[in-house]
Amino acid sequence: MSSFPDVPMFAGVNAPSRIEADVNDLEVSGEIPREIDGAFYRVAADHQFPPRFRDDVPFNGDGLVSMFRFHHGQVSLKSRYVKTDRFLAERAAGRALFGRYRNKWTDDPQVAGMNRNIANTNVLIHHGVLLALREDSPPVALDPVTLETLGNWDFHGTLPGPTCSAHCKIDPRTGNLVGFGYAAKGDFSRDVVYFEVSPQGRVIHSAWFELPYFEMQHDCGITEHHICFPVVPIMGAGEAGLKAGLAFYGWDPQREIYLGVLPRFGRGDQIRWFTAPNQFTSHVMNAHDDGDRVRFDTCVAAGNLFPFFPEFGKPFDPSGAAVRLTRWSVNLESRASGFEEVETLSSFIGEFPRTDDRYQSRPYRHGWLLGFTGARNQLGHVDLKSGETEVWTAPQTCPVLEPCFIPRASDAPEGDGWIAQALTNSETMLSELNLFEATRIAAGPIATVKVPLRLKPAYHGSWAEAARVKPTGLPAREAT
Ligand SMILES: [Fe+2]
């Protein structure tokens, strides 16, 4: 019998769960509004087997997708592992074969050259399939109803590179999936390919460009006419560094940052780079065009926010980790190389920003964030019209996760709906899903869905209304 190492990433609420579940009609306190009809999908990194290295980073675990299906005031739960090539190879072997995060030189030689994808960072529906995404690999498709894995997914042979970001956006005007892949000519290459996937699931445009330097290109923002790339120095160790045992990434507290602005459906050489002093950002709230200007809203900190990727050879320095929603404005008509304006949009310290996704790429009013204040976790609602931020603070024992907006109806006004937010109660060691009125979160949850097991904390997720929660009819990769 194998056992997981006694390290923080496998302790307490972060202990492996590994449960593929089907639970009908979950117990609810409060009342689930009957108008809610659809599915909240989320994905966690939940190691199938103990890792080969006890000091690896947490997000090297296998993708385990959960679906909370809301219908007629009831909620059911289904969870399934993504049956990646790697998952199936390890299951056949009965142990971990793949080594450290993005370090193929630490793998068992029997899997040399095999796809290392674990599809564990985000899930969203597009062109009828549920895409499980991780930025170092192509997508993996799942059936939106059964969560069975259909297989690796290259948009019918049209994916232009070897990777696809976990933070692809859906353009609410066109229905296109707007994505990109970085390290697109191999690990540590500066090459990025941006692409647009039609609602029919084929890439209809792509453009290649190079980053100013290689870094973790985790997220992007889209406007009606542009795609924006924040470039911050979460630098690569390089092949020699990996072979010497360094982590894949490390923070550089000196190097300048950039915002790249590329016309959508443009050429790669049309990208415009704006620069600013060293600072940190990872997740993007939204962006929009404003005449000649692009407004780009992202969560910014003075220093590194990633304890798992400190400066190479140094301990993590948390002193600059207070992160706040910030608007970077750049002027496309100006010849200036810097940002035109920087505005802190809320004093709330928070990350994992989300919007009413019908307003992605557009001027918007409402945003939600996961907050951190000492040991207490919070949900924050930022109202950009009133300038107010309202906050709900979780009970001491409940680390909470990324919020997700559910519209009251497809034609409801912006922000009219609910926020779903999962948490794990560290006293009961069971998970819960809270529902809030989206613009009255300080009043607390209107309903709490009780999960009779502990789900591993997820990274990202998305909402799909019932009309999109349909079977594909495609054969599953392997029955489970
Ligand atoms: Fe992310």
Boltz pocket constraint, residues with backbone or C-beta under 6 A from the ligand:
constraints:
  - pocket:
      binder: B
      contacts: [[A, 121], [A, 166], [A, 167], [A, 218], [A, 283], [A, 459], [A, 460]]
      max_distance: 6.0
